[in-house]
């Protein structure tokens, strides 16, 4: 859901928490979380997403289902840092 900032008439409640760990979309000024809701604030609008899993309650399921790019980056880094595989012996 996208809401223009001019349409927002009240500040976010204290239940919304600043999210420091996220992959921001272009133009994101800040990102906030409230349970499964994730809000990206830009200069002109607020974009609200509903995640399937709250990352605080499901730290494994959230990146697997709601943020697969995070898992892809982790897997790539693990592959790059694990070193080359040893060739199997033909015997």
Z-matrix of the N, CA and C atoms (Angstrom, degrees):
N
C 1 1.428
C 2 1.530 1 107.51
N 3 1.295 2 116.66 1 135.81
C 4 1.462 3 121.77 2 178.38
C 5 1.522 4 108.26 3 -115.67
N 6 1.325 5 115.96 4 129.10
C 7 1.462 6 122.24 5 179.83
C 8 1.522 7 107.89 6 -125.41
N 9 1.321 8 117.14 7 126.32
C 10 1.459 9 120.84 8 176.54
C 11 1.524 10 110.42 9 -65.26
N 12 1.329 11 117.19 10 142.02
C 13 1.469 12 119.79 11 -177.90
C 14 1.524 13 112.29 12 -63.55
N 15 1.324 14 117.61 13 -25.38
C 16 1.467 15 119.54 14 177.80
C 17 1.527 16 111.49 15 -70.33
N 18 1.336 17 117.12 16 -20.00
C 19 1.465 18 121.24 17 179.01
C 20 1.531 19 112.62 18 -85.06
N 21 1.317 20 117.21 19 -15.52
C 22 1.466 21 120.92 20 -179.17
C 23 1.521 22 108.20 21 -79.32
N 24 1.337 23 116.34 22 120.13
C 25 1.462 24 120.36 23 -174.48
C 26 1.521 25 113.71 24 -103.54
N 27 1.327 26 117.98 25 -10.26
C 28 1.465 27 120.61 26 -179.12
C 29 1.525 28 108.73 27 -140.85
N 30 1.322 29 117.16 28 150.91
C 31 1.466 30 118.97 29 177.34
C 32 1.532 31 110.51 30 -69.08
N 33 1.319 32 115.95 31 163.06
C 34 1.460 33 120.23 32 176.92
C 35 1.522 34 109.94 33 -61.92
N 36 1.315 35 116.31 34 146.59
C 37 1.467 36 119.36 35 176.93
C 38 1.523 37 109.24 36 -71.61
N 39 1.321 38 115.67 37 166.45
C 40 1.466 39 120.59 38 -179.07
C 41 1.524 40 111.82 39 -67.74
N 42 1.327 41 118.07 40 -9.55
C 43 1.467 42 121.08 41 177.60
C 44 1.527 43 111.84 42 -72.00
N 45 1.323 44 117.08 43 -23.46
C 46 1.461 45 121.44 44 176.36
C 47 1.523 46 108.20 45 -79.14
N 48 1.329 47 116.60 46 128.96
C 49 1.464 48 122.40 47 -175.82
C 50 1.526 49 109.00 48 -115.02
N 51 1.329 50 115.83 49 136.34
C 52 1.461 51 120.61 50 176.64
C 53 1.523 52 109.15 51 -60.03
N 54 1.307 53 117.06 52 127.87
C 55 1.464 54 122.69 53 -178.89
C 56 1.517 55 108.80 54 -101.68
N 57 1.309 56 116.01 55 115.67
C 58 1.468 57 120.16 56 -178.93
C 59 1.523 58 112.34 57 -90.31
N 60 1.330 59 117.35 58 -24.65
C 61 1.458 60 120.93 59 -179.75
C 62 1.517 61 109.68 60 -103.98
N 63 1.317 62 115.70 61 102.07
C 64 1.459 63 120.63 62 176.13
C 65 1.509 64 108.70 63 -164.87
N 66 1.288 65 115.40 64 164.76
C 67 1.461 66 120.82 65 174.19
C 68 1.518 67 105.79 66 -102.37
N 69 1.334 68 117.17 67 102.34
C 70 1.468 69 119.41 68 -174.26
C 71 1.517 70 112.52 69 -71.54
N 72 1.301 71 114.47 70 149.54
C 73 1.452 72 119.72 71 172.51
C 74 1.529 73 107.60 72 -80.92
N 75 1.330 74 118.39 73 162.57
C 76 1.464 75 120.18 74 -178.53
C 77 1.528 76 112.11 75 -56.04
N 78 1.318 77 116.10 76 134.73
C 79 1.454 78 121.45 77 177.91
C 80 1.517 79 115.09 78 85.72
N 81 1.321 80 117.40 79 2.72
C 82 1.461 81 120.42 80 -178.35
C 83 1.522 82 110.91 81 -68.19
N 84 1.332 83 116.03 82 127.05
C 85 1.467 84 122.76 83 175.97
C 86 1.520 85 109.48 84 -90.03
N 87 1.332 86 115.52 85 -44.17
C 88 1.463 87 121.36 86 -179.28
C 89 1.522 88 108.58 87 -151.85
N 90 1.314 89 114.68 88 160.42
C 91 1.452 90 121.33 89 179.22
C 92 1.523 91 108.30 90 -132.59
N 93 1.322 92 116.49 91 136.44
C 94 1.463 93 121.74 92 -177.37
C 95 1.523 94 109.60 93 -129.72
N 96 1.330 95 115.65 94 154.96
C 97 1.460 96 121.60 95 177.81
C 98 1.517 97 110.36 96 -129.95
N 99 1.324 98 114.14 97 146.53
C 100 1.460 99 122.39 98 172.64
C 101 1.522 100 105.58 99 -146.34
N 102 1.323 101 116.28 100 93.70
C 103 1.459 102 120.59 101 -175.11
C 104 1.512 103 110.61 102 62.69
N 105 1.328 104 116.08 103 -122.85
C 106 1.460 105 120.75 104 -179.28
C 107 1.528 106 112.67 105 -83.39
N 108 1.330 107 117.85 106 -8.17
C 109 1.459 108 120.84 107 -179.39
C 110 1.520 109 110.19 108 -85.41
N 111 1.323 110 115.31 109 138.57
C 112 1.459 111 122.39 110 179.93
C 113 1.524 112 107.34 111 -130.54
N 114 1.320 113 117.11 112 123.84
C 115 1.456 114 122.49 113 -175.86
C 116 1.523 115 109.68 114 -115.95
N 117 1.324 116 116.29 115 129.08
C 118 1.464 117 122.53 116 173.16
C 119 1.526 118 107.11 117 -108.46
N 120 1.317 119 116.23 118 121.19
C 121 1.467 120 121.31 119 178.68
C 122 1.521 121 109.14 120 -97.57
N 123 1.340 122 116.48 121 129.41
C 124 1.460 123 121.94 122 173.58
C 125 1.526 124 107.79 123 -116.53
N 126 1.306 125 117.19 124 -177.24
C 127 1.463 126 120.58 125 -178.64
C 128 1.528 127 111.95 126 -65.21
N 129 1.329 128 117.37 127 -28.88
C 130 1.467 129 120.07 128 -173.88
C 131 1.522 130 115.16 129 -117.02
N 132 1.330 131 117.59 130 -14.97
C 133 1.465 132 119.22 131 -174.67
C 134 1.520 133 112.29 132 -152.39
N 135 1.310 134 114.26 133 168.94
C 136 1.465 135 122.53 134 173.42
C 137 1.521 136 107.08 135 -120.50
N 138 1.320 137 116.02 136 128.18
C 139 1.464 138 121.36 137 177.66
C 140 1.520 139 108.04 138 -108.33
N 141 1.312 140 116.82 139 122.67
C 142 1.461 141 121.59 140 -178.19
C 143 1.524 142 108.96 141 -111.71
N 144 1.330 143 115.12 142 129.41
C 145 1.457 144 122.40 143 179.18
C 146 1.517 145 109.12 144 -118.76
N 147 1.304 146 116.53 145 147.80
C 148 1.458 147 121.56 146 174.53
C 149 1.520 148 107.54 147 -106.44
N 150 1.323 149 116.06 148 110.83
C 151 1.454 150 120.84 149 176.50
C 152 1.521 151 109.22 150 -79.96
N 153 1.288 152 115.94 151 151.71
C 154 1.461 153 119.62 152 177.79
C 155 1.527 154 110.61 153 -71.68
N 156 1.332 155 116.51 154 -35.40
C 157 1.463 156 121.42 155 -178.14
C 158 1.519 157 110.54 156 -126.77
N 159 1.317 158 116.47 157 136.34
C 160 1.463 159 122.61 158 173.18
C 161 1.528 160 106.97 159 -73.17
N 162 1.344 161 118.66 160 122.78
C 163 1.465 162 119.96 161 -176.18
C 164 1.531 163 113.96 162 -62.71
N 165 1.321 164 118.00 163 -25.97
C 166 1.471 165 119.22 164 178.35
C 167 1.526 166 111.52 165 -74.15
N 168 1.314 167 116.85 166 -32.53
C 169 1.465 168 120.26 167 -179.97
C 170 1.525 169 112.51 168 -89.22
N 171 1.322 170 117.05 169 -28.46
C 172 1.469 171 121.78 170 -177.67
C 173 1.534 172 109.76 171 -134.11
N 174 1.348 173 117.68 172 73.08
C 175 1.467 174 119.97 173 -175.47
C 176 1.528 175 114.37 174 -66.10
N 177 1.322 176 118.70 175 -18.13
C 178 1.467 177 121.02 176 177.45
C 179 1.528 178 110.84 177 -93.68
N 180 1.324 179 116.89 178 -44.96
C 181 1.465 180 120.25 179 -177.85
C 182 1.526 181 112.42 180 -68.78
N 183 1.332 182 117.24 181 -33.05
C 184 1.470 183 119.26 182 -178.37
C 185 1.528 184 112.07 183 -59.88
N 186 1.344 185 119.91 184 -54.43
C 187 1.470 186 117.12 185 -179.69
C 188 1.525 187 112.96 186 -66.41
N 189 1.322 188 117.49 187 -30.22
C 190 1.462 189 119.84 188 -179.24
C 191 1.527 190 111.53 189 -67.84
N 192 1.331 191 117.44 190 -37.18
C 193 1.465 192 120.40 191 -174.36
C 194 1.530 193 113.11 192 -104.64
N 195 1.329 194 117.07 193 -41.93
C 196 1.466 195 121.02 194 -174.11
C 197 1.524 196 113.52 195 -94.82
N 198 1.316 197 117.47 196 -23.99
C 199 1.468 198 120.72 197 -176.45
C 200 1.527 199 110.36 198 -138.52
N 201 1.341 200 118.69 199 62.62
C 202 1.466 201 119.91 200 -176.71
C 203 1.521 202 113.53 201 -63.07
N 204 1.328 203 117.89 202 -22.65
C 205 1.462 204 120.38 203 177.50
C 206 1.523 205 110.79 204 -61.06
N 207 1.324 206 117.32 205 -35.66
C 208 1.466 207 121.35 206 178.31
C 209 1.521 208 109.89 207 -61.18
N 210 1.326 209 117.24 208 -46.04
C 211 1.465 210 120.42 209 179.09
C 212 1.520 211 111.39 210 -64.10
N 213 1.328 212 117.23 211 -37.56
C 214 1.452 213 120.35 212 179.07
C 215 1.528 214 110.72 213 -63.14
N 216 1.326 215 117.19 214 -41.89
C 217 1.466 216 121.26 215 178.47
C 218 1.524 217 110.15 216 -64.72
N 219 1.338 218 117.45 217 -44.18
C 220 1.469 219 121.16 218 179.19
C 221 1.525 220 110.46 219 -62.09
N 222 1.330 221 117.71 220 -44.97
C 223 1.464 222 121.11 221 178.78
C 224 1.521 223 111.64 222 -62.21
N 225 1.320 224 117.13 223 -40.73
C 226 1.460 225 120.91 224 179.10
C 227 1.522 226 110.78 225 -64.07
N 228 1.330 227 116.89 226 -45.49
C 229 1.466 228 120.04 227 178.34
C 230 1.522 229 111.33 228 -63.12
N 231 1.312 230 117.34 229 -39.90
C 232 1.469 231 120.63 230 178.27
C 233 1.523 232 110.76 231 -63.58
N 234 1.324 233 117.01 232 -41.09
C 235 1.459 234 120.60 233 179.42
C 236 1.525 235 111.30 234 -66.37
N 237 1.318 236 116.72 235 -38.88
C 238 1.464 237 120.20 236 -179.04
C 239 1.524 238 112.51 237 -71.29
N 240 1.309 239 117.46 238 -31.68
C 241 1.467 240 120.31 239 -176.63
C 242 1.522 241 113.57 240 -94.44
N 243 1.325 242 118.15 241 -8.87
C 244 1.468 243 119.47 242 -177.73
C 245 1.520 244 112.56 243 -81.27
N 246 1.306 245 118.52 244 -12.17
C 247 1.459 246 121.38 245 178.41
C 248 1.518 247 111.57 246 85.54
N 249 1.334 248 115.38 247 169.82
C 250 1.470 249 119.22 248 -178.20
C 251 1.529 250 111.24 249 -72.83
N 252 1.308 251 115.13 250 153.95
C 253 1.462 252 120.69 251 175.72
C 254 1.521 253 109.33 252 -78.87
N 255 1.305 254 115.29 253 147.00
C 256 1.462 255 119.69 254 175.04
C 257 1.522 256 108.02 255 -80.71
N 258 1.333 257 116.37 256 136.63
C 259 1.464 258 117.79 257 179.19
C 260 1.531 259 110.41 258 -65.72
N 261 1.324 260 115.19 259 144.02
C 262 1.456 261 119.62 260 178.43
C 263 1.520 262 109.69 261 -75.48
N 264 1.297 263 115.32 262 144.14
C 265 1.459 264 120.89 263 178.76
C 266 1.529 265 109.28 264 -71.73
N 267 1.333 266 117.74 265 136.51
C 268 1.470 267 119.67 266 179.14
C 269 1.524 268 112.10 267 -73.93
N 270 1.327 269 119.16 268 -5.23
C 271 1.474 270 122.27 269 -176.26
C 272 1.476 271 112.26 270 -97.06
